[in-house]
Amino acid sequence: MNITRINFINNIKAPSKSNLIHFRGSIGNDTFVKTQETESIDAQSFENFKKWAISNDFLSNANEIADDLSGNIIGSGFEGITYEIPNTDNWVMKRYKRSYFIQLQTEKPTIEEVKDIAPKLNIGQTIATVKIPAGNSDSSFQYWILKRQTGNSYGVSYDFSRNINEANVKTHLDSLKKAAALPQKAYDKCINDARYITEQGYAIDYCNPNNLMIDEDKQEIHFVDINDKHNGCKEQYAEILYLLLDSDFGINFNKNSTDICSKNESDELSKVIIQKFFKAMNKQNVKFDIDGATLAVMISMNMLNSVLKSNTKEEKFEELKEMNLA
């Protein structure tokens, strides 16, 4: 059975006989696999997950947690479904939407460590996989264990971005209000985090605004879906701003809606977000990719007009250069 890889699967190291560790107790002979010896103070680390899994008989309950009727679903994206894991606030579990399994009772589930690609940051990254044998030695069903991120989902999901209705307009405006209300330091941290992620060779997935979360308690912007480096990460900052403006819905809304009042409110909130984002970029001395497709879309769709005062596309690029942003 072929299972499409998602979310850092390239980082998974195949287990070898030398790094199998067998535990006996509530989970019997289920097997954990370590990639290396680590001493971590991270509460969401693999080491701490391993300890928690043993004491909570996790492997015996993994399939029940991921039952779509269990009430544990907390998110659904393009490829995967994310589940809350009962009795912990540190991790969540994810599976590929189109995968299925046939569990053999005689086989042993295993947990394998996945290298933490950003150990200094919680970006919802994978720290382990759960492999359940599915009929033969060459086939298995997988769950992914991710660090749990905090905050509220942002923007109108891409799946519904073409639907201009009262509920989506409210979601759009509420998201912009939350982002605009954040202090400048939230944007400074956002850019700094993005820079760190880029240095690790990864980039934020900008295909869905739900890949951002706003933590109103901490007053921070959080990321929840990261991809392998693409386009050299050159478009990273334009893509994050694209998400913060809830652009997929916003473009459609501004083009097709007759609700002038809400459109004006969206424009004013977007202006505040853009100004704070530009200021944070200047502080970190990072720039937009002048040849990037995402920046070109935002300029051509007049999404930056509240801040950029030039008329033509070429003049707007020059204005960004003058602002030390390109």
C-alpha distance (Angstrom), angle and dihedral (degrees) to the residues before:
residue distance angle dihedral
M1 . . .
N2 3.79 . .
I3 3.81 117.9 .
T4 3.80 117.6 -168.8
R5 3.77 111.8 -125.2
I6 3.78 118.8 -119.5
N7 3.78 137.5 176.6
F8 3.83 110.5 11.5
I9 3.79 96.1 -25.3
N10 3.79 88.7 143.2
N11 3.80 86.8 68.7
I12 3.80 94.9 60.5
K13 3.79 112.9 111.2
A14 3.77 118.5 -149.0
P15 3.80 112.8 -114.2
S16 3.76 119.8 -112.6
K17 3.77 130.6 -163.1
S18 3.79 90.2 -105.7
N19 3.78 95.5 61.4
L20 3.80 101.8 43.2
I21 3.78 113.1 117.9
H22 3.82 117.4 -168.3
F23 3.78 120.5 -153.8
R24 3.76 125.5 -163.4
G25 3.76 124.2 -159.7
S26 3.77 131.8 66.4
I27 3.81 92.0 -2.8
G28 3.78 96.4 44.7
N29 3.79 113.6 -152.5
D30 3.79 98.4 -14.6
T31 3.77 109.5 143.0
F32 3.79 133.2 -125.5
V33 3.78 120.8 -164.8
K34 3.80 124.4 -152.9
T35 3.79 123.0 -161.3
Q36 3.79 93.6 -161.5
E37 3.78 143.8 -13.8
T38 3.79 109.2 -86.6
E39 3.76 135.7 174.7
S40 3.78 107.2 -157.3
I41 3.78 133.5 176.2
D42 3.80 89.5 -167.2
A43 3.81 108.2 118.0
Q44 3.81 88.6 -150.1
S45 3.80 96.2 49.0
F46 3.79 125.7 125.6
E47 3.80 90.4 -108.7
N48 3.78 91.8 57.8
F49 3.80 92.4 43.1
K50 3.79 89.5 52.4
K51 3.80 91.4 52.8
W52 3.80 91.8 46.3
A53 3.82 92.2 47.8
I54 3.80 91.7 54.1
S55 3.79 95.4 48.5
N56 3.83 92.8 45.0
D57 3.82 99.0 43.7
F58 3.80 88.1 -122.4
L59 3.80 99.8 167.0
S60 3.77 92.0 56.6
N61 3.81 90.4 56.1
A62 3.82 103.5 36.9
N63 3.81 95.7 101.9
E64 3.80 92.3 48.3
I65 3.82 91.0 51.0
A66 3.81 90.1 53.9
D67 3.79 94.5 48.3
D68 3.81 104.7 121.8
L69 3.81 88.6 -139.0
S70 3.80 93.1 54.0
G71 3.79 94.6 88.1
N72 3.80 90.9 -124.1
I73 3.84 97.5 113.9
I74 3.81 110.9 119.5
G75 3.80 100.3 163.0
S76 3.79 144.0 12.5
G77 3.80 124.2 -165.3
F78 3.79 137.0 171.4
E79 3.79 95.3 -68.8
G80 3.77 109.4 5.9
I81 3.79 145.2 49.0
T82 3.80 119.6 -142.8
Y83 3.79 122.5 -147.9
E84 3.76 132.9 -163.0
I85 3.79 112.6 -121.4
P86 3.81 110.1 -137.1
N87 3.81 118.7 -120.9
T88 3.80 96.8 21.1
D89 3.80 137.3 78.8
N90 3.80 94.0 -171.6
W91 3.81 103.9 73.9
V92 3.80 143.7 26.7
M93 3.80 130.6 -162.1
K94 3.81 127.6 -127.9
R95 3.79 135.0 -169.2
Y96 3.77 135.3 -174.5
K97 3.81 110.1 -99.7
R98 3.78 98.1 -131.2
S99 3.79 97.5 41.8
Y100 3.77 124.0 106.0
F101 3.77 136.3 178.3
I102 3.77 144.8 -149.0
Q103 3.77 106.7 -154.5
L104 3.80 119.1 -152.4
Q105 3.79 111.4 -150.7
T106 3.80 91.1 -145.3
E107 3.80 93.5 59.1
K108 3.81 125.2 85.7
P109 3.81 122.3 -124.5
T110 3.79 113.7 -134.7
I111 3.77 134.6 -155.6
E112 3.79 115.8 -148.1
E113 3.76 126.1 -166.2
V114 3.80 117.8 -121.1
K115 3.78 118.7 -154.7
D116 3.80 110.2 -104.0
I117 3.80 103.2 -120.1
A118 3.82 94.2 -162.5
P119 3.82 108.0 26.7
K120 3.82 93.1 170.3
L121 3.79 93.2 56.6
N122 3.79 142.2 46.5
I123 3.80 106.3 -130.6
G124 3.77 96.7 151.3
Q125 3.79 90.2 -93.5
T126 3.80 125.8 169.2
I127 3.80 115.9 -100.7
A128 3.82 99.6 171.4
T129 3.79 145.9 6.8
V130 3.77 128.0 -140.6
K131 3.80 112.6 -144.6
I132 3.78 119.9 -163.8
P133 3.83 116.4 -171.5
A134 3.80 111.0 -115.9
G135 3.75 107.4 -164.4
N136 3.79 108.0 -51.5
S137 3.78 141.6 24.6
D138 3.80 93.3 -93.7
S139 3.79 97.4 52.4
S140 3.78 133.2 63.0
F141 3.76 141.8 157.0
Q142 3.80 116.9 -122.1
Y143 3.77 138.6 -151.2
W144 3.79 122.1 -173.5
I145 3.80 122.5 -139.1
L146 3.80 112.2 -146.8
K147 3.77 133.3 -174.7
R148 3.77 106.9 -101.7
Q149 3.79 113.6 -115.1
T150 3.80 125.1 -149.8
G151 3.78 129.0 -132.1
N152 3.79 141.4 55.5
S153 3.79 124.9 -62.4
Y154 3.79 113.8 -97.1
G155 3.79 132.6 -133.9
V156 3.78 134.3 -17.4
S157 3.80 111.1 -45.1
Y158 3.80 113.8 -109.3
D159 3.79 88.9 -119.0
F160 3.82 90.0 65.4
S161 3.81 100.8 30.5
R162 3.81 92.9 109.3
N163 3.80 93.2 56.0
I164 3.79 111.1 92.1
N165 3.77 103.9 -165.0
E166 3.78 136.5 135.1
A167 3.81 94.4 -96.2
N168 3.80 94.0 51.6
V169 3.80 93.3 45.0
K170 3.81 88.5 53.1
T171 3.82 91.8 48.4
H172 3.81 90.1 48.7
L173 3.80 95.1 49.5
D174 3.80 94.3 41.1
S175 3.82 89.9 53.3
L176 3.80 92.9 49.0
K177 3.82 90.0 47.9
K178 3.80 91.6 53.4
A179 3.79 92.5 48.0
A180 3.80 94.1 45.1
A181 3.81 90.9 49.6
L182 3.80 93.3 56.2
P183 3.82 115.6 105.8
Q184 3.78 121.1 -109.5
K185 3.81 90.6 -104.0
A186 3.83 89.0 65.4
Y187 3.80 90.0 60.2
D188 3.79 91.2 43.6
K189 3.80 89.7 54.9
C190 3.81 91.4 44.7
I191 3.81 91.6 56.3
N192 3.80 91.8 43.0
D193 3.82 91.0 51.0
A194 3.80 90.9 47.8
R195 3.78 90.0 51.0
Y196 3.81 91.1 51.3
I197 3.82 91.5 48.6
T198 3.80 89.6 50.8
E199 3.80 91.0 50.9
Q200 3.81 88.5 55.2
G201 3.82 89.7 55.5
Y202 3.80 99.0 -104.0
A203 3.78 138.3 106.2
I204 3.78 138.0 -155.7
D205 3.81 114.7 -97.3
Y206 3.80 102.8 -118.6
C207 3.81 97.2 -175.6
N208 3.80 93.8 98.7
P209 3.84 130.6 31.2
N210 3.81 87.1 -143.8
N211 3.80 85.5 75.7
L212 3.79 85.3 78.4
M213 3.79 124.0 68.8
I214 3.79 128.2 -167.1
D215 3.79 113.8 -143.6
E216 3.79 103.2 -160.0
D217 3.80 92.9 -177.1
K218 3.79 94.1 55.1
Q219 3.82 92.2 30.5
E220 3.80 91.5 -130.7
I221 3.80 141.9 128.7
H222 3.80 112.4 -126.0
F223 3.82 132.1 -164.7
V224 3.79 122.5 -141.7
D225 3.81 108.1 176.2
I226 3.78 124.2 48.7
N227 3.80 129.5 -179.6
D228 3.77 134.7 -160.2
K229 3.79 112.6 -87.3
H230 3.81 110.8 -68.6
N231 3.79 128.0 -176.2
G232 3.77 87.3 1.4
C233 3.82 87.2 -70.3
K234 3.79 87.5 -81.9
E235 3.78 93.0 135.4
Q236 3.79 95.1 47.3
Y237 3.81 97.7 112.5
A238 3.79 96.3 43.8
E239 3.79 89.2 49.5
I240 3.81 93.3 52.2
L241 3.80 91.2 49.3
Y242 3.80 88.3 47.9
L243 3.81 88.4 57.1
L244 3.81 94.0 44.8
L245 3.81 90.0 55.2
D246 3.82 89.7 51.1
S247 3.77 83.3 -128.6
D248 3.80 104.0 177.7
F249 3.78 91.3 60.2
G250 3.81 93.9 31.3
I251 3.80 94.6 57.6
N252 3.79 91.9 49.4
F253 3.81 91.9 43.7
N254 3.81 95.1 50.7
K255 3.78 91.9 45.3
N256 3.79 99.6 47.4
S257 3.80 110.2 20.5
T258 3.80 123.1 97.1
D259 3.81 92.0 -161.6
I260 3.81 97.3 112.4
C261 3.81 94.0 175.6
S262 3.81 94.0 55.5
K263 3.80 91.6 42.7
N264 3.80 90.4 53.9
E265 3.81 90.5 48.7
S266 3.80 90.1 50.4
D267 3.81 90.4 50.8
E268 3.81 93.3 50.1
L269 3.79 93.5 48.1
S270 3.81 91.1 46.0
K271 3.80 89.7 53.1
V272 3.81 91.3 57.1
I273 3.82 91.5 48.0
I274 3.81 92.7 48.8
Q275 3.81 93.0 48.3
K276 3.81 93.1 50.9
F277 3.80 91.5 44.5
F278 3.82 92.4 50.4
K279 3.81 90.5 48.4
A280 3.80 91.1 51.6
M281 3.80 91.0 49.8
N282 3.80 90.3 52.1
K283 3.81 90.9 50.4
Q284 3.81 91.7 52.4
N285 3.82 92.3 39.9
V286 3.81 93.1 -128.1
K287 3.80 125.2 143.0
F288 3.78 142.2 -153.8
D289 3.77 119.1 -107.0
I290 3.80 101.0 -107.4
D291 3.81 90.2 -154.6
G292 3.79 95.1 46.1
A293 3.78 120.5 125.0
T294 3.81 94.5 -139.9
L295 3.80 94.0 55.5
A296 3.80 89.4 46.2
V297 3.80 90.5 54.1
M298 3.80 92.9 50.2
I299 3.79 91.6 49.8
S300 3.79 96.0 43.8
M301 3.83 90.9 48.9
N302 3.83 90.4 50.0
M303 3.80 91.8 -119.8
L304 3.81 92.8 141.7
N305 3.80 96.9 43.9
S306 3.80 93.1 107.5
V307 3.81 88.5 68.0
L308 3.81 105.0 21.2
K309 3.78 109.8 67.1
S310 3.81 99.9 -173.3
N311 3.79 121.3 108.8
T312 3.78 109.5 -140.8
K313 3.78 130.0 51.8
E314 3.79 91.0 -114.9
E315 3.80 91.9 50.9
K316 3.79 91.3 50.5
F317 3.80 90.8 53.8
E318 3.80 88.9 51.1
E319 3.79 90.2 49.1
L320 3.80 90.2 54.0
K321 3.81 89.3 51.3
E322 3.79 90.3 51.2
M323 3.81 88.6 51.8
N324 3.84 87.8 53.1
L325 3.81 89.9 -116.6
A326 3.81 99.2 114.9
